[in-house]
Amino acid sequence: MKKDTVIELKKPEVSAEDPLTEVLRRGARQLLVQALELEVETFLREHEAVRDEKGKRQVTRNGYLPGRTIQTGIGDVEVKAPRVADR
C-alpha cells in the first residue's frame, strides 16, 4: 500500500504595508537603478573606441528593458534595466 507523502504548505500571511517598508523599497529601487546605470556607463566607456568604418560607435545605449521584479528581503522591487545595443 502506498503512503501519501503530500504535505500541504501554509499560505504566507498577507503583510500589511507600512510607510517604513515603502521607504525601504523605494531606497532599494534607487540603489539598484544607480548600480545598473553605473555598470552600463562603465561598459560604454570601455567600448567607446569600437567603431565601424564610418566612425560610428558600435556599442550604444538603447532605451530600457521591460520592468522586472526582483525579490528582496523587504519584498518585491520593480526595476527597469538600461539596454545596450552592441553591433
N, C-alpha and C positions, 0 to 999 in steps of 0.2 A: 504494500500500500504506500502511495506517495504521501509525503508530508508536505503541507503547504508552508512555503518559506517566504511568502509575500509579507512585507512589513509596510504598514500604512504610515506615511510620514505626515506629521502635523503641518498644517499650513502656517507660514510665518505670520506673526501678528502684524496688523496694519499699524505702522508707526505714525504718530501724529507729527505733522510738520510744524516745527517751531522756527522762529526767526533766526536763532543762532545757527541751526543746521543749514538754512538757506544762505546765510552769510558765508559759511564754510564752503558750501558747494560753489557759490559764486567765486570765492577766492581760489578754489581748486581749478575751476574752469579757466580763470585768468592765468594761473600759473602754467597750465597745460598749453594754452594758446601761446603764451610767451615762449615756452620751450620749443614748440613746433615752429614758430616764426624764426627763432634764432637758428634752429637747425637748418631750415630752408635757406636763410640768408648766408649761412656758412657754406652750404653746399653750392649756392650760386657763385659766391666769391671764389671758391676752389676751382670752379669750372668756367670762370669768366673768359679765359683765353681760348676756349674751344669755340671755333668759328668756322663757317663754311667758306667756300671760295669767293663769295661776295662780301665777306666780312661780317655777316650777321651771326649773332650769338646762337649757339645750338642748344644751350640749356637756359630756359627762361621760366618765369612764373606763369601759371596758367589757371588762375582763379582758385577755387576751393573744392575739395571733395564733398560729397553729401555728408551731413552731420552724422556722427556716430556716438553711441552711448558707451561710456567707459565706466566700469564698476569700480567704485572706491569704497573705503570703509565708512563713508558718510552717505552712501547711496550712489545712484547713477548720476553721471555728469555728461551732458551733451556737449560735444566739441566738433567743430569743423576744421579739418586739416587743410593746409595750403597745398595746392597741386603744382607740380613742376613738370614742364614738358622738356624731355631730352631727346633731341632728334638724332 
